[in-house]
């Protein structure tokens, strides 16, 4: 099975250097749409948390913590060759839809969608949360679109 690092490396290879914020959201949408298109099968095992600025995977964050921009070369973990053709096709479709959006646009989109809202519950927008965004809620919501 792929890891979020494989997906991140693929995204950075295809799109070039980007903000770490944007990378997090593109990985999130890659997972969400994979769950929707494959009847709940995860693209990778890592989870996303409902942070103030949208979905964040802690494992990926720990790699780029303190950095604003990241390139494929700077993402030391991940191997594109571990992705299947179907997985790359799914990620490519996500990049066609979301790849030209700004980090702020992606943040706003995730804030308007139920998986992030459900995970945050009553937590005020300006308060920290490490609640997990369930893969089930992601698959159900994106599968309904």
N, C-alpha and C positions, 0 to 999 in steps of 0.2 A: 504494500500500500504506500502511496505517496505521503509525503509530509508537507506541512505548511512551508517548509524551507525549499522543497522542490518546486512548489507552486510559486513562491516568491521569486525564486531564481528565474523561473520561466517568464513571469510577468516582467521582471526587470530586463531580461534579455530582449523581449519583444518591444517594450515601451521605452527603455532607456532609464537613466537616472531620474528619480522622482522623490517626492517627500515621503518620509516614513509613514506619515498619516495616510496618504493616498495608497501606499502599498498595503497597509492594514485593511483598508476598505475594499480594495480589489481582491485581496485574498478572501475576505468575508463573503463578497458576492460570488466568488468562484465556488466556495463551499456551499453557499445557500442555493445557488442554481443547480449545482451538482445533486444536492439532496432532492430538489424538486424534479429534476429530469430523470433521476435513476431510482425512483420509488424509495427514497430514504437512505440510499447508500452514500456514505461519506466519501469525500475526495481525500480527506486526511483525518487523523484522529484528534488533533489538537482542537481545543475549544476556544470560543470567543467570550469575552466578558463585556458587560454593558457599561463601559466607561463613559465619562462625561462627554467626550468628543466622539462617541460612537463605538462600534465594536472594535475590540482590540484583543489579539491573541497574546497572552503573557509570554509564551516561549519566543515568539518572534520579537516582541518588544524588548525582551532581555538581550537580544542580539544587537539591536540598533539603538538601545537606550542612549539618550544624550545627543543623538545625531538628528539633523533636520532632513538631510538628503541621503539617499543610498543608491548604489549602483549594483549591478550583478556581481562585479568583482569584489565589492565590499561585503556582500552577503556570503560569508565564509562557509555556511552550511547550505546543503541543497544540491541536488543533481537532477538536471532536466531529463536525463536518460532514464530516470525511474518513473517518468510519466508515460502512460499509454497514449496511443493516438487519440482515443476517445476522450481522455482527460484533457489533452492539449486542445482538442476541438472545442470542448466545453469552455475552457479558459479563454480561447480565442473569441468565442461568442460573447462572453462577459466583457472582454476588452473592447469589442466592437460597440457594445452598448454603453459601458461606463468609462472606458479608457481616456476619453477626451474631456471628462468632467474634472473640475478642480477639486482639491481636497475638501473645501468648504461645501461645495455642492453635494459631494458624497456624504459628508457629515449630516447635512440637512435631510438628505433622502433617508438615511438610516434612522434618523430621529423621528421621521414621519411614519415608519413602518412598525407593525406590531411586534416582531421578535425582540427588538431592542426595548420597546416600551414595556412589554410584558416582563422582561428580565429586570428592568429598573423599578417596576412597581411604583410605589409612592415616593421613591428617592428623589429629592429635589434635583433639578438639572445641574446645579452648581456643586453638588456633593458627590464625593467619590463613591463608586460602586464596583464591586468585583463579582457581582452576580453573573452566573453563566447564562449565556443565551442558548437555550436548548436547541439541539439539532432538529428535534421534532417540530418546534414552533417555526423554525426556518423552512423546513421541508413543506409543512402545511401551508404557510403563508405564500411562499414563492410558487408552490405548486398550484395555488388557486388563481394565479394571475394569468 
